[in-house]
Amino acid sequence: ATTEASTEEAAKAAPEAPAPASSADAAAKPASPPKKKEGVRVRALGNYTAQADNELSFKQGDTLFIAVMSDARMLQGVFRGKVGLVPRRFIIDPADEEEKPKAEE
């Protein structure tokens, strides 16, 4: 029981997540560059064959994991246990897809 109690106390003492920034904190900071999301699962918009050893190949509809989502042309991703670069224009964040109406082809 002592071990359980000390584990519970340690869990309570450890911060679970950073507190959200207050509006005063946000007002004090200058405008930030475009937001980057970390650890994002994305969907492939089309087939892509790696052009170099450090790139990933994937097919339309595949789900990839992107370490840091940004506006960069190439992003570091993980697919089927391999780490490599992914062209930004071949993927979409499902959260972004829900915000925009789908264009009909």
Secondary structure as UniProt FT lines:
FT   HELIX           2..13
FT   HELIX           23..28
FT   STRAND          37..44
FT   TURN            53..54
FT   TURN            60..61
FT   STRAND          63..69
FT   STRAND          74..79
FT   TURN            80..81
FT   STRAND          82..87
FT   HELIX           88..90
FT   STRAND          91..92
FT   HELIX           94..99
//
